[in-house]
Structures are given as C-alpha cells and as structure tokens.
Amino acid sequence: MKNPNVIILGAGPAGLGAAFRLATRDIRATVLEANPFVGGNASSFEIAGLDVDFGSHRLHPSCDPNVMRDIRAFLGDDLLDQPRHGRIRLRGRWIHFPLKPLDLALRLPPTFAFGVLRDLALKIFPHHNATGAETFATVLEAGLGSTICRDFYFPYARKVWGIAPEKLSVTQARRRVGASSLGKMARKVLTAIPGLKPKGSGRFFYPRRGFGQISRKYADAARARGANILLGARVQSVEIEKQTRRVRFERDGQTHTLDADHIWSTIPITALAKIIQPRPPQAHLAAAEKMMYRAMILIYLIVEQEQFSEYDAHYFPEAHIRISRMSEPKNYSSARAPANATVLCAELPCMQTDPEWQMSDDELGQLMRASLEAAGIPLRAPIRQVITRRLRQAYPIYASGYEEHFDQLDAWLDRVDGLLTFGRQGLFAHDNTHHALYMAYAAAECLAADGAFDRARWRAFRREFETHVVED
C-alpha cells in the first residue's frame, strides 16, 4: 500500500494533532467534524470582545517536548507563560491554589489544620480496609486522611461526578488526583518555596487568543500540509468489512461516503459503538450503555467592570454552593480590553436528566449569582448579559466496575482491522489536552509509510497512556 488514506472522526486536539502529524509525512488525512468549528471542548469563542473557553483550560509545562515544540512554533509570542493564581474555598476561608506554605499557615482554619495533623499521627497506626474492596474513597482516605477528604476531595467529587466517593472506582483516584498522599501533597507545597521550585512549577501556558487558538493553529498547519478538514460533517456510520473501510456522513443536507485504508476515531467510544457496522455483539452494546458521562453547563456573565478579581480560577468544593469552579478569562490571557467589561465563566456539572439542564439562561444566571453570594464574593456591578453553553460529554464517570464495561468494548474495537480509537473521548479518559495531543502523535508514529500499522507498538503506548495523571 502506498500513501495510505486515513479518515479521522472528530476535530478536537486528538484528531487535529493526528491529521497534522500524518500530513507532515505526506499521508492523506481527512477529518470529519460535526461542529462548525474545530477544537471540540477545547475550543474558544468570542463574548463582548473577549476570547473565552469552554470552562477553565491551561497548557501544562509537563507537556511532551515534541508537542510543546510544535505549539511554540505555531503560536510564537502568542503563547503566554503565566503564573498560576487561583484559590479554593475551604470551611469559609480562601486558600491559594496551588498551595503555598505561608498562605496555608496564615489562612487554614485551625480546626482543619489540627485535623490534618491528627490524621498524620494516625498514620503511625494504619487502618486497613476490612472489606478489601478499594474505591476512590478508601484510597484517598488512606493516603490523605479523613479531614482533607471530608472537607475537599469528597464533596468536590460528588459535585463533579455526581455520585458518592464510595461508588467511584479506585482508577479515578489514581488518574485524577496527583497528590494522593500527605507526603505527595507536602512535596507539592514545598515546591512553592524559592530555591525548591522545579522548572515550570506554579506556572502554565496560555494562548493570547484563548485556549482554542491551539486547535485552530493545528488545523491551519494540517491544512497547509494537505490535510482536509470538513466541518459540519455528521458521521452516520462506520462500515468495516473485509477490505472495505467506509464512512457515511451528512453535510449540507446531503449524504456523502468516503473510503479509506484506516479509520481513526476520537469521538466518544460509546457513540462509535452505536454507528459501527457490522454492529458489535449485544453484550458489547450493553457495556457501552453502562458507561456514563457527566454533562456540564457553562454559565457566562458579562459584568460591567474591568476586572472581578485578581484570581484566574475559584474552586468551590462545598455542597451548598452549586457551581464547582469559576474562571475569569481576562486573567488567563492578561487581556486589558475591553476596559468596561469582564466575563465570568461558572462550571455547573450535572446530568442531562437533571432540572438544571432545562433551565433558561436567566435562571442559570440567577443560580450563578446565588452561588457567588453564598461563597462571600457577591456581584456588585451590573450584568450586561447571560450566555450559556452545554457539554454533553464533559467528563467520563468512573463508577466502580466501569473497567469491566470499558475493557469489553475496547477489546472488541481493538480487533477491528483498520480501526483505531484514541483521545479523551475515544479512550473514555479524563485527560488534559497535552495528553490527547500526545496520543495523536503516538498514533501517527505507529503508521508506516506503506500503510502498515504497528499494533504491538500501539499497545505499548496504550500502557503508557494509563499512567497519565490529570493536572488541574
């Protein structure tokens, strides 16, 4: 096979990264994206003259060097190196995030500090889980103690994923919580001390024109090298049988078909299971139905003041505050214009069956205002407008036992010749954008110029992907 032809489903970071890497080697790549824009959940749009994201996004310094090299080349001076400056509301007090030793000493509620010290002392006599069944709750409580879990991780987990910590898989703790022990947390705090701070600690990279500028630049670079990106293309079926590898999609009111040597999917693995032909066995379709995603409502307030606060992000673990996080885009990009307005973005995790999903923009704006009032940071300036966006698949929910369902479906798809699934949605992973791009680069590395795909090497990469830990 010469100059293989690859169809990529989805123009998020994973799909665009793969198209770019393939196109640099003169491998034909066609990307199909249902939205009229690239980037997926990592895209940006404009509100009141400001570039805003779908929630809080950052590019972390732990990004793979090859990925970072390309992003720097694409963005140049538009890639800003910013200090992290957020805060967490804990027992009615604000604690800087990332954690700082002096700030902790001055601001931690005394009862909380005593509780952490007590938990540390109790580690001398470790408690063993009597049932032997590990969960998100048992792993974190064993590592961090009951105080930190009770006041931060457990209520935040309930808010973000919508189920009790005891019902979350242990994988959620290993993949989602970097500081899963008091020792690790202490080391993170100490990195804030001058002289002990490793390179990149307490900083992040952010594009001047919003986080979506990364995806737009990948799309531009892929197109410049010959890749074809079709927007507004809704995939109807993926047909793989014998030597046939075909995608049917609807665009501009018409049905189109494309044939390929390889089909790479970055769309949700559960959605892929429903459109692939021949259909997976019923047991595998049932497994897909049991894999759940947490939805997200993003509430944007245009506020008539230059800046609401100095902080880039506020985290709200407490249950009585409905939103989980609020960001101020101006503080990510250091934008100064417009001088008379700023935008606040609140994140409201929910299920599509929850009442909030049906709320109007005005109702959601009132919910956000009430949340800020409850947090002690009420809005004083007039609100010019409320705008909302909804993400149907914001986070995968790692309920206990989900691994069995995922492994069953993943193993079946892995046996389909000519098909590959990767990316956050494709692998049901709660990863960062730099992880998704690394997956894309890995996939491209496994495809030879003659069209042969190195499955053994890909499986080695898959094992590496399982070590990814999400960074906030």
C-alpha positions as CSV (number, residue, x, y, z in Angstrom):
1,M,0.0,0.0,0.0
2,K,1.4,3.4,-0.9
3,N,0.5,6.8,0.6
4,P,-2.3,5.4,2.9
5,N,-5.5,7.3,3.3
6,V,-6.8,8.0,6.8
7,I,-10.2,9.3,7.8
8,I,-10.3,10.8,11.3
9,L,-13.5,11.3,13.2
10,G,-13.5,14.4,15.3
11,A,-11.6,17.7,15.1
12,G,-10.7,18.1,18.7
13,P,-7.0,18.2,19.8
14,A,-6.5,14.5,19.3
15,G,-8.0,14.4,15.8
16,L,-6.2,17.6,14.7
17,G,-2.9,16.5,16.2
18,A,-3.1,13.3,14.3
19,A,-4.0,15.0,11.0
20,F,-1.1,17.4,11.4
21,R,1.4,14.6,12.1
22,L,0.2,12.5,9.2
23,A,0.2,15.4,6.8
24,T,3.8,16.2,7.7
25,R,4.7,12.8,6.2
26,D,2.5,13.3,3.1
27,I,0.0,10.7,4.4
28,R,-3.5,11.7,3.2
29,A,-5.8,12.7,6.1
30,T,-9.4,13.7,6.1
31,V,-11.0,15.0,9.3
32,L,-14.8,14.9,9.8
33,E,-16.2,17.2,12.5
34,A,-19.9,17.7,13.3
35,N,-19.4,21.2,14.7
36,P,-18.9,24.3,12.5
37,F,-15.6,24.9,14.4
38,V,-12.5,23.0,15.4
39,G,-11.3,22.2,18.9
40,G,-14.3,20.4,20.5
41,N,-14.4,21.1,24.2
42,A,-11.0,22.7,23.9
43,S,-12.2,25.4,21.5
44,S,-12.9,29.1,22.2
45,F,-15.4,31.7,21.1
46,E,-15.9,35.5,21.5
47,I,-18.1,37.2,24.0
48,A,-18.1,41.0,24.4
49,G,-14.8,41.4,22.6
50,L,-13.1,38.7,24.8
51,D,-12.0,35.2,23.8
52,V,-13.5,32.7,26.2
53,D,-13.1,28.9,26.6
54,F,-15.5,26.1,27.4
55,G,-14.5,26.3,31.0
56,S,-11.1,26.6,32.5
57,H,-8.3,25.3,30.3
58,R,-4.5,25.5,30.5
59,L,-1.5,24.1,28.8
60,H,0.7,22.5,31.4
61,P,4.6,22.6,31.5
62,S,4.6,18.7,31.7
63,C,3.5,18.7,28.0
64,D,5.6,16.3,25.9
65,P,8.6,18.1,24.4
66,N,7.6,17.3,20.8
67,V,4.1,18.6,21.3
68,M,5.4,21.7,23.0
69,R,7.9,22.3,20.2
70,D,5.1,22.4,17.6
71,I,2.8,24.5,19.8
72,R,5.6,27.0,20.3
73,A,6.3,27.1,16.6
74,F,2.6,27.6,15.8
75,L,1.9,30.3,18.4
76,G,5.2,32.2,18.7
77,D,4.8,35.2,21.0
78,D,1.1,34.4,21.4
79,L,1.9,31.5,23.8
80,L,2.0,33.3,27.2
81,D,3.9,31.9,30.2
82,Q,1.6,32.7,33.2
83,P,1.8,32.3,36.9
84,R,-1.0,30.2,38.5
85,H,-3.1,32.3,40.8
86,G,-6.3,30.6,41.9
87,R,-8.0,29.9,45.2
88,I,-10.1,27.2,46.9
89,R,-12.9,28.0,49.4
90,L,-12.4,25.7,52.4
91,R,-14.6,26.0,55.5
92,G,-15.5,29.5,54.6
93,R,-11.9,30.6,54.0
94,W,-9.9,31.2,50.8
95,I,-6.7,29.2,50.3
96,H,-4.3,29.9,47.5
97,F,-4.1,27.3,44.7
98,P,-1.5,26.0,44.0
99,L,-0.9,25.6,47.7
100,K,1.7,27.9,49.3
101,P,3.3,27.2,52.7
102,L,2.9,30.7,54.2
103,D,-0.6,31.1,52.9
104,L,-1.5,27.7,54.4
105,A,0.0,28.8,57.8
106,L,-1.9,32.1,57.8
107,R,-5.3,31.1,56.3
108,L,-6.0,27.4,57.1
109,P,-8.9,27.1,59.6
110,P,-7.3,26.0,62.9
111,T,-9.7,23.0,63.2
112,F,-8.8,21.9,59.7
113,A,-5.0,22.1,60.4
114,F,-5.4,20.2,63.7
115,G,-7.5,17.6,61.8
116,V,-4.7,17.1,59.2
117,L,-2.1,16.8,62.0
118,R,-4.3,14.2,63.7
119,D,-4.6,12.2,60.5
120,L,-0.9,12.4,60.1
121,A,-0.4,11.0,63.6
122,L,-2.9,8.2,63.0
123,K,-0.8,7.0,60.0
124,I,1.6,5.6,62.6
125,F,-1.2,3.0,63.2
126,P,-2.5,2.5,59.6
127,H,-6.1,1.3,59.2
128,H,-6.7,-1.5,56.7
129,N,-9.8,-1.6,54.6
130,A,-11.7,-4.6,56.2
131,T,-13.6,-5.4,53.0
132,G,-10.5,-5.4,50.8
133,A,-12.5,-3.5,48.1
134,E,-10.6,-0.5,47.0
135,T,-12.5,2.6,45.9
136,F,-11.8,6.3,45.2
137,A,-12.8,6.9,48.9
138,T,-10.7,4.2,50.5
139,V,-7.5,5.1,48.6
140,L,-7.8,8.8,49.2
141,E,-8.7,8.4,52.9
142,A,-5.8,6.0,53.4
143,G,-3.4,8.4,51.8
144,L,-4.7,11.8,52.8
145,G,-6.7,11.2,56.0
146,S,-10.3,12.0,56.7
147,T,-10.0,15.7,57.2
148,I,-8.8,16.7,53.7
149,C,-11.2,14.1,52.2
150,R,-14.2,15.2,54.1
151,D,-13.7,18.9,53.5
152,F,-12.4,18.9,50.0
153,Y,-12.0,15.8,47.9
154,F,-15.2,14.0,48.8
155,P,-17.6,16.9,48.4
156,Y,-15.8,18.1,45.2
157,A,-16.0,14.5,43.8
158,R,-19.8,14.4,44.5
159,K,-20.2,17.7,42.7
160,V,-18.0,16.9,39.7
161,W,-19.1,13.3,39.1
162,G,-22.5,13.2,40.7
163,I,-22.0,10.0,42.7
164,A,-20.7,9.2,46.2
165,P,-16.9,8.8,46.5
166,E,-17.5,5.3,47.8
167,K,-19.1,4.4,44.5
168,L,-16.2,5.8,42.4
169,S,-13.6,3.4,41.0
170,V,-10.1,3.4,42.5
171,T,-8.9,4.3,39.0
172,Q,-10.5,7.7,39.5
173,A,-8.1,8.4,42.4
174,R,-5.1,7.2,40.5
175,R,-5.8,9.1,37.3
176,R,-7.4,12.2,38.6
177,V,-5.7,13.0,41.9
178,G,-2.0,13.8,41.7
179,A,-1.3,14.3,45.4
180,S,-3.0,11.1,46.7
181,S,-1.0,11.1,50.0
182,L,0.0,13.6,52.6
183,G,3.7,13.1,51.6
184,K,3.0,13.9,48.0
185,M,0.9,16.9,49.0
186,A,3.6,18.2,51.2
187,R,6.2,17.9,48.4
188,K,3.9,19.9,46.1
189,V,3.5,22.6,48.8
190,L,7.3,22.8,49.2
191,T,7.8,23.3,45.5
192,A,6.3,26.8,46.0
193,I,9.4,27.8,48.2
194,P,12.0,29.7,46.2
195,G,15.1,27.5,45.6
196,L,13.0,24.3,45.8
197,K,10.7,25.2,43.0
198,P,11.3,22.9,39.9
199,K,11.1,24.4,36.4
200,G,7.5,25.2,35.4
201,S,6.1,24.7,38.9
202,G,3.2,27.1,39.6
203,R,3.0,28.2,36.0
204,F,1.0,27.4,32.9
205,F,1.0,28.3,29.2
206,Y,-2.0,30.0,27.6
207,P,-2.6,31.4,24.1
208,R,-3.2,35.1,23.8
209,R,-6.5,34.5,21.8
210,G,-8.0,31.8,24.0
211,F,-7.2,28.1,24.5
212,G,-8.9,27.3,21.2
213,Q,-6.1,29.1,19.4
214,I,-4.1,25.9,19.8
215,S,-6.6,23.8,17.9
216,R,-7.0,26.5,15.3
217,K,-3.3,26.5,14.7
218,Y,-3.1,22.8,14.4
219,A,-6.0,22.9,11.9
220,D,-4.2,25.6,9.9
221,A,-0.9,23.6,9.9
222,A,-2.6,20.4,8.9
223,R,-4.4,22.1,6.0
224,A,-1.2,23.8,4.9
225,R,0.4,20.3,4.5
226,G,-2.5,18.9,2.6
227,A,-5.0,17.6,5.2
228,N,-8.7,18.1,4.5
229,I,-10.9,19.2,7.4
230,L,-14.6,19.0,6.8
231,L,-16.7,20.9,9.3
232,G,-20.5,20.4,9.7
233,A,-20.0,16.7,8.8
234,R,-22.1,14.5,11.0
235,V,-21.0,10.9,10.8
236,Q,-23.8,8.4,10.3
237,S,-22.0,5.1,10.0
238,V,-18.6,3.5,10.0
239,E,-18.5,0.4,7.8
240,I,-15.6,-2.0,8.1
241,E,-15.9,-5.4,6.4
242,K,-13.2,-7.4,4.7
243,Q,-11.3,-4.9,2.6
244,T,-14.0,-2.2,2.9
245,R,-13.4,0.8,5.2
246,R,-16.0,3.4,4.6
247,V,-17.6,6.4,6.4
248,R,-21.0,7.8,5.6
249,F,-21.7,11.3,6.8
250,E,-24.3,14.0,6.3
251,R,-23.2,17.5,5.3
252,D,-25.2,20.4,3.9
253,G,-28.3,18.3,3.8
254,Q,-26.7,15.6,1.6
255,T,-25.2,12.1,2.4
256,H,-21.6,11.5,1.4
257,T,-19.3,8.5,1.6
258,L,-15.6,8.3,1.9
259,D,-13.4,5.2,1.6
260,A,-10.1,4.9,3.5
261,D,-7.3,2.5,4.4
262,H,-7.6,3.4,8.1
263,I,-10.4,5.0,10.2
264,W,-9.3,6.7,13.3
265,S,-11.9,7.7,15.8
266,T,-11.6,10.4,18.5
267,I,-15.4,10.6,19.1
268,P,-16.9,9.1,22.3
269,I,-16.2,5.4,22.3
270,T,-19.9,4.9,23.3
271,A,-21.0,6.8,20.2
272,L,-18.7,4.8,18.0
273,A,-20.2,1.6,19.2
274,K,-23.6,2.7,18.0
275,I,-22.6,3.6,14.4
276,I,-20.1,0.9,13.5
277,Q,-21.1,-1.7,11.0
278,P,-21.3,-4.7,11.4
279,R,-22.8,-4.0,14.8
280,P,-20.9,-5.1,17.9
281,P,-22.4,-8.1,19.8
282,Q,-25.3,-7.2,22.1
283,A,-23.2,-7.7,25.2
284,H,-20.8,-5.1,24.0
285,L,-23.5,-2.6,23.2
286,A,-24.9,-3.2,26.6
287,A,-21.5,-2.5,28.1
288,A,-21.4,0.8,26.2
289,E,-24.8,1.8,27.6
290,K,-23.4,1.3,31.1
291,M,-20.5,3.8,30.5
292,M,-21.7,7.2,31.6
293,Y,-20.6,10.8,31.0
294,R,-21.1,13.8,33.3
295,A,-22.5,16.7,31.4
296,M,-21.6,20.4,32.1
297,I,-23.4,23.7,31.8
298,L,-21.1,26.7,31.3
299,I,-22.6,30.0,32.5
300,Y,-21.0,33.2,31.2
301,L,-21.8,36.5,32.8
302,I,-20.8,39.7,31.1
303,V,-20.1,42.0,34.0
304,E,-19.8,45.8,33.6
305,Q,-16.5,46.2,35.4
306,E,-12.9,46.0,34.2
307,Q,-12.0,43.0,36.5
308,F,-13.9,41.0,39.0
309,S,-10.9,39.7,41.0
310,E,-7.2,39.1,40.6
311,Y,-7.6,35.3,40.5
312,D,-7.7,33.1,37.4
313,A,-9.9,30.4,38.9
314,H,-12.0,29.9,42.1
315,Y,-12.8,26.3,43.3
316,F,-15.9,25.6,45.3
317,P,-16.0,22.1,47.0
318,E,-18.7,23.0,49.5
319,A,-22.0,21.3,48.7
320,H,-24.2,24.4,49.3
321,I,-22.5,26.2,46.5
322,R,-23.9,24.9,43.3
323,I,-21.1,25.6,40.9
324,S,-17.8,23.7,41.0
325,R,-15.4,26.3,39.5
326,M,-15.4,29.8,38.2
327,S,-12.8,31.4,35.9
328,E,-12.2,34.9,34.6
329,P,-10.7,34.7,31.0
330,K,-9.1,38.1,31.2
331,N,-6.8,36.8,34.0
332,Y,-5.6,33.8,31.8
333,S,-4.6,36.0,28.8
334,S,-3.8,39.2,30.8
335,A,-6.1,41.0,28.4
336,R,-6.9,44.6,29.3
337,A,-9.6,45.3,26.7
338,P,-12.4,45.9,26.8
339,A,-11.9,48.3,29.7
340,N,-15.5,48.4,30.8
341,A,-16.4,44.7,30.9
342,T,-15.2,41.3,32.0
343,V,-16.6,37.8,31.6
344,L,-17.0,35.2,34.4
345,C,-17.4,31.6,33.5
346,A,-19.0,29.2,36.0
347,E,-19.0,25.4,35.6
348,L,-22.1,23.5,36.7
349,P,-21.6,19.7,36.4
350,C,-24.9,17.8,36.0
351,M,-26.6,15.0,34.1
352,Q,-28.7,15.7,31.1
353,T,-31.7,14.4,33.0
354,D,-31.2,17.0,35.8
355,P,-33.6,20.0,36.1
356,E,-30.7,22.4,35.5
357,W,-30.2,21.1,32.0
358,Q,-33.6,22.5,31.1
359,M,-33.1,25.9,32.8
360,S,-33.2,29.1,30.8
361,D,-30.2,31.4,30.6
362,D,-31.8,33.8,33.1
363,E,-32.4,31.0,35.6
364,L,-28.9,29.8,35.3
365,G,-27.6,33.4,35.7
366,Q,-29.5,33.7,38.9
367,L,-28.1,30.3,40.1
368,M,-24.6,31.6,39.5
369,R,-25.3,34.9,41.3
370,A,-26.7,32.9,44.2
371,S,-23.6,30.7,44.3
372,L,-21.2,33.7,44.4
373,E,-23.3,35.3,47.1
374,A,-23.1,32.0,49.2
375,A,-19.3,32.0,48.6
376,G,-19.0,35.5,50.0
377,I,-18.0,37.1,46.7
378,P,-21.2,38.7,45.5
379,L,-21.5,40.5,42.2
380,R,-21.8,44.3,42.7
381,A,-21.6,45.5,39.2
382,P,-24.4,45.3,36.6
383,I,-24.7,42.2,34.5
384,R,-25.0,43.1,30.8
385,Q,-25.9,39.6,29.6
386,V,-26.0,35.9,30.5
387,I,-24.9,33.3,27.9
388,T,-24.7,29.5,28.4
389,R,-23.2,26.6,26.6
390,R,-23.8,22.9,27.3
391,L,-21.3,20.0,27.0
392,R,-23.0,16.6,26.8
393,Q,-19.8,14.6,27.4
394,A,-17.6,16.8,29.8
395,Y,-16.1,14.0,32.0
396,P,-16.3,10.2,32.0
397,I,-17.7,8.8,35.2
398,Y,-15.5,6.1,36.6
399,A,-18.2,4.3,38.7
400,S,-16.9,1.2,40.5
401,G,-16.8,-1.6,38.0
402,Y,-16.7,0.6,34.9
403,E,-13.4,-1.0,33.9
404,E,-15.2,-4.3,33.0
405,H,-17.5,-2.5,30.6
406,F,-14.8,-0.4,29.0
407,D,-12.4,-3.3,28.6
408,Q,-15.1,-5.4,27.0
409,L,-15.9,-2.7,24.4
410,D,-12.3,-1.6,23.9
411,A,-11.1,-5.2,23.3
412,W,-13.7,-5.8,20.6
413,L,-12.9,-2.5,18.8
414,D,-9.2,-3.3,19.0
415,R,-9.8,-6.4,17.0
416,V,-11.5,-4.5,14.1
417,D,-8.9,-4.3,11.4
418,G,-8.2,-0.8,10.1
419,L,-9.9,0.9,13.1
420,L,-8.2,2.9,15.9
421,T,-9.8,4.8,18.8
422,F,-7.9,7.3,20.9
423,G,-8.1,10.8,22.6
424,R,-10.0,11.8,25.7
425,Q,-13.4,10.7,24.3
426,G,-12.1,7.8,22.3
427,L,-10.5,6.2,25.3
428,F,-13.0,7.3,27.9
429,A,-10.2,9.2,29.7
430,H,-10.3,12.2,31.9
431,D,-7.0,13.6,30.4
432,N,-5.6,17.0,29.7
433,T,-5.2,18.5,26.2
434,H,-1.5,17.7,26.2
435,H,-2.3,14.1,26.9
436,A,-4.7,14.0,23.9
437,L,-2.1,15.5,21.6
438,Y,0.5,13.0,22.8
439,M,-1.9,10.2,21.9
440,A,-2.3,11.7,18.5
441,Y,1.4,11.9,17.9
442,A,1.8,8.3,19.2
443,A,-0.9,7.0,16.7
444,A,0.8,8.8,13.8
445,E,4.2,7.2,14.8
446,C,2.6,3.7,14.6
447,L,1.5,4.1,11.0
448,A,4.2,3.3,8.4
449,A,4.5,5.0,5.0
450,D,3.3,1.8,3.4
451,G,0.1,1.8,5.4
452,A,1.1,-0.9,7.9
453,F,0.0,-0.1,11.5
454,D,2.3,-1.4,14.3
455,R,-0.2,-2.8,16.8
456,A,2.4,-4.0,19.2
457,R,3.9,-0.5,19.5
458,W,0.4,1.0,19.9
459,R,-0.4,-1.4,22.8
460,A,2.9,-0.2,24.4
461,F,1.7,3.4,24.0
462,R,-1.7,2.4,25.5
463,R,0.0,1.1,28.6
464,E,1.8,4.4,28.9
465,F,-1.4,6.4,28.5
466,E,-2.8,4.6,31.6
467,T,-0.1,6.3,33.7
468,H,-1.4,9.8,32.8
469,V,-2.5,11.8,35.8
470,V,-4.8,14.8,35.2
471,E,-3.4,18.2,36.2
472,D,-5.8,21.0,37.4
